[in-house]
């Protein structure tokens, strides 16, 4: 059996699709599963279990990905994306079973691509559950494990184990998700002086992310931090996987840390963590809507609030609590 899965969105969506890919493998353990992704997330393909091949879409790719879809001999196509590009790929797959979300039916042209439907509504469930529901529409998946999963490729030669470090990722594509630079600097100083952890700040290539990082670097208390600009997504994932603790705003690093089960603190402001929160046991989630303590109850209708409402003291206390736990093995 040959299965085509399409996830043509961003990093977080791709990582949160891995529980659904695991469910596909469990339902059809002998199937060849190919995953279609955009070029910006393609470096992660090598770290996604249960996938035997990848198809990469994007500018400069020309006819190649479409030819791969057209000639793949697919038995089933699962479209986790629901946009024009993925609907066209679904049609070209010529799969006997083409599965999409009910909400795609609002677009009559797109809806012609599918012959099986999932009624799941992302506003009512965690994003990982939403994607798992697509598989469950044709292959009963039970409750399903919602934790994402990545596995770094083995190096050709063993590398020395790095010294413990804290990774802080303050940037994202939306500046309204930024926490104040001086608060990041205060957290970095606490990690250095109290926990004796070197701190590494990472960021993406966008100019406004780099400007935000420069503001943090110039704030008092952050002089000892190292700044890194990972050249690609796999390099960033490798840094995340080796960290003692990860602290970030609502961005793709949240999901990378979750996939590797790294102790983490995720800071949410204008967005609702109900849909995007990490769910493993060593994850602490803050919302600016209730800023003085970590969230323990998550609701689909929680309204956001400005990031400056988040308490530095509360984040530092959560950091202390996570670092007091035994190191994961």
KENUTOR-685562 format. One line per field, with one value per residue (C-alpha): residue in one letter; x, y, z. Coordinates in steps of 0.25 Angstrom, whole numbers, plus 5000, padded with zeros to 4 digits. Example, Ala and Ser with C-alpha at 12.3 -4.5 7.8 and 13.67 -1.06 7.14 Angstrom:
type: (A:S)
c1: (5049:5055)
c2: (4982:4996)
c3: (5031:5029)
//
This chain:
type: (X:X:X:X:X:X:X:X:X:X:X:X:X:X:X:X:X:X:X:X:X:X:X:X:X:X:X:X:X:X:X:X:X:X:X:X:X:X:X:X:X:X:X:X:X:X:X:X:X:X:X:X:X:X:X:X:X:X:X:X:X:X:X:X:X:X:X:X:X:X:X:X:X:X:X:X:X:X:X:X:X:X:X:X:X:X:X:X:X:X:X:X:X:X:X:X:X:X:X:X:X:X:X:X:X:X:X:X:X:X:X:X:X:X:X:X:X:X:X:X:X:X:X:X:X:X:X:X:X:X:X:X:X:X:X:X:X:X:X:X:X:X:X:X:X:X:X:X:X:X:X:X:X:X:X:X:X:X:X:X:X:X:X:X:X:X:X:X:X:X:X:X:X:X:X:X:X:X:X:X:X:X:X:X:X:X:X:X:X:X:X:X:X:X:X:X:X:X:X:X:X:X:X:X:X:X:X:X:X:X:X:X:X:X:X:X:X:X:X:X:X:X:X:X:X:X:X:X:X:X:X:X:X:X:X:X:X:X:X:X:X:X:X:X:X:X:X:X:X:X:X:X:X:X:X:X:X:X:X:X:X:X:X:X:X:X:X:X:X:X:X:X:X:X:X:X:X:X:X:X:X:X:X:X:X:X:X:X:X:X:X:X:X:X:X:X:X:X:X:X:X:X:X:X:X:X:X:X:X:X:X:X:X:X:X:X:X:X:X:X:X:X:X:X:X:X:X:X:X)
c1: (5000:5005:5000:5002:5001:5001:5005:5009:5008:5019:5028:5018:5007:5018:5023:5008:5005:5015:5004:4995:5007:5009:4995:4996:5008:5000:4988:4996:5010:5015:5010:5020:5017:5021:5020:5018:5024:5028:5043:5044:5041:5048:5060:5052:5048:5060:5055:5041:5039:5029:5032:5039:5040:5038:5032:5036:5028:5032:5038:5048:5044:5037:5029:5037:5028:5015:5021:5025:5010:5005:5013:5013:5002:4996:4985:4981:4984:4982:4982:4985:4986:4973:4978:4978:4992:4989:4975:4982:4992:4981:4974:4987:4990:4978:4977:4965:4963:4965:4962:4960:4954:4939:4942:4948:4934:4932:4941:4933:4945:4954:4943:4943:4957:4952:4943:4945:4943:4947:4937:4948:4948:4962:4955:4950:4962:4977:4984:4990:4977:4971:4981:4980:4965:4967:4973:4962:4952:4956:4965:4960:4971:4965:4969:4983:4996:4996:5011:5019:5031:5044:5057:5070:5078:5090:5103:5114:5123:5120:5121:5125:5113:5112:5112:5098:5093:5079:5073:5065:5058:5051:5047:5035:5029:5019:5025:5013:5017:5031:5034:5041:5056:5060:5052:5059:5072:5067:5064:5077:5085:5077:5081:5095:5097:5088:5088:5102:5096:5102:5091:5089:5080:5075:5067:5062:5067:5057:5062:5052:5056:5070:5067:5059:5071:5081:5072:5072:5088:5089:5080:5088:5090:5091:5106:5110:5100:5104:5096:5094:5087:5085:5087:5075:5064:5071:5082:5072:5066:5079:5082:5068:5070:5083:5078:5076:5064:5057:5049:5042:5030:5019:5027:5032:5043:5031:5028:5042:5045:5032:5036:5049:5042:5052:5048:5042:5034:5025:5021:5007:5002:4992:4990:4982:4991:4979:4982:4997:5002:5013:5006:5018:5020:5032:5025:5021:5011:5009:4998:4998:4983:4986:5001:5005:5005:5006:4993:4987:4973:4972:4960:4957:4951:4962:4965:4980:4987:4999:5012:5017:5007:5015:5022:5037:5037:5027:5036:5048:5041:5036:5050:5055:5044:5048:5063:5060:5055:5064:5070:5062:5069)
c2: (5000:5014:5026:5041:5050:5065:5076:5088:5098:5103:5096:5095:5088:5079:5074:5073:5064:5053:5046:5045:5039:5029:5025:5023:5014:5006:5005:5000:4996:4991:5003:5012:5026:5039:5052:5065:5077:5092:5095:5103:5091:5080:5079:5072:5061:5053:5054:5049:5034:5026:5033:5026:5037:5052:5061:5076:5087:5102:5112:5107:5093:5094:5082:5071:5070:5070:5059:5051:5052:5049:5036:5031:5020:5024:5016:5027:5042:5049:5064:5071:5085:5088:5099:5101:5094:5082:5080:5080:5070:5062:5062:5059:5047:5039:5032:5023:5029:5044:5049:5063:5072:5075:5090:5089:5087:5102:5104:5096:5095:5089:5080:5072:5066:5057:5045:5043:5054:5057:5065:5070:5085:5091:5102:5091:5082:5082:5083:5070:5064:5071:5064:5051:5052:5052:5038:5033:5037:5024:5016:5016:5021:5020:5031:5032:5038:5053:5055:5058:5050:5054:5046:5052:5044:5037:5044:5036:5038:5039:5054:5057:5060:5075:5082:5085:5098:5106:5110:5122:5125:5139:5142:5138:5142:5151:5162:5163:5150:5156:5157:5170:5169:5172:5161:5151:5157:5155:5140:5138:5144:5135:5123:5127:5131:5122:5109:5112:5108:5115:5121:5121:5130:5126:5133:5132:5140:5151:5165:5168:5155:5159:5173:5167:5158:5170:5178:5166:5165:5179:5178:5177:5163:5156:5159:5144:5138:5132:5136:5126:5127:5112:5111:5102:5095:5082:5090:5097:5084:5078:5090:5088:5073:5075:5086:5085:5094:5102:5115:5121:5129:5123:5118:5106:5103:5100:5088:5084:5083:5076:5065:5063:5063:5074:5082:5094:5107:5113:5127:5131:5145:5148:5133:5122:5111:5102:5099:5099:5096:5085:5074:5065:5064:5074:5085:5098:5107:5122:5131:5146:5145:5139:5143:5140:5125:5114:5110:5097:5098:5100:5105:5107:5121:5127:5141:5146:5158:5166:5159:5169:5164:5152:5152:5150:5145:5134:5129:5129:5121:5111:5110:5107:5096:5089:5089:5083:5071:5059:5060:5052:5039)
c3: (5000:4997:5005:5002:5014:5011:5021:5014:5026:5036:5046:5057:5048:5043:5056:5061:5049:5054:5064:5051:5043:5055:5054:5039:5041:5052:5043:5031:5037:5023:5015:5009:5014:5006:5013:5005:5011:5007:5005:5018:5026:5017:5026:5037:5028:5032:5046:5045:5048:5040:5027:5016:5006:5004:4993:4995:4989:4988:4979:4969:4970:4957:4952:4960:4972:4964:4955:4968:4972:4959:4957:4971:4970:4983:4989:4999:5001:5014:5013:5026:5020:5013:5003:4988:4986:4995:4988:4975:4979:4985:4971:4964:4973:4967:4980:4982:4996:4998:5012:5015:5026:5026:5027:5013:5007:5009:4996:4986:4976:4987:4992:4979:4982:4993:4995:5010:5021:5036:5044:5053:5056:5060:5069:5078:5079:5081:5067:5069:5071:5059:5050:5057:5054:5039:5040:5050:5039:5031:5041:5055:5064:5078:5087:5080:5086:5084:5087:5075:5072:5065:5064:5059:5049:5054:5051:5043:5055:5070:5075:5089:5098:5100:5113:5119:5114:5114:5100:5099:5086:5088:5073:5064:5051:5059:5067:5076:5082:5087:5102:5107:5104:5118:5124:5115:5120:5134:5132:5125:5136:5146:5138:5138:5153:5160:5152:5145:5132:5119:5111:5096:5089:5076:5065:5051:5039:5039:5041:5052:5060:5059:5064:5076:5079:5078:5088:5098:5096:5100:5112:5125:5130:5116:5114:5116:5106:5093:5081:5070:5056:5052:5037:5035:5042:5045:5052:5061:5064:5068:5077:5084:5086:5093:5103:5118:5117:5106:5108:5096:5092:5084:5071:5065:5076:5085:5077:5074:5089:5092:5081:5088:5102:5107:5120:5114:5117:5106:5107:5100:5099:5088:5084:5092:5097:5096:5082:5082:5096:5098:5106:5112:5127:5127:5119:5127:5119:5122:5117:5118:5120:5134:5136:5150:5150:5140:5133:5138:5131:5116:5109:5094:5097:5105:5100:5099:5105:5103:5105:5115:5125:5127:5140:5140:5154:5151:5139:5148:5158:5148:5143:5157:5158:5145:5147:5161:5154:5151:5137:5127:5122)
//
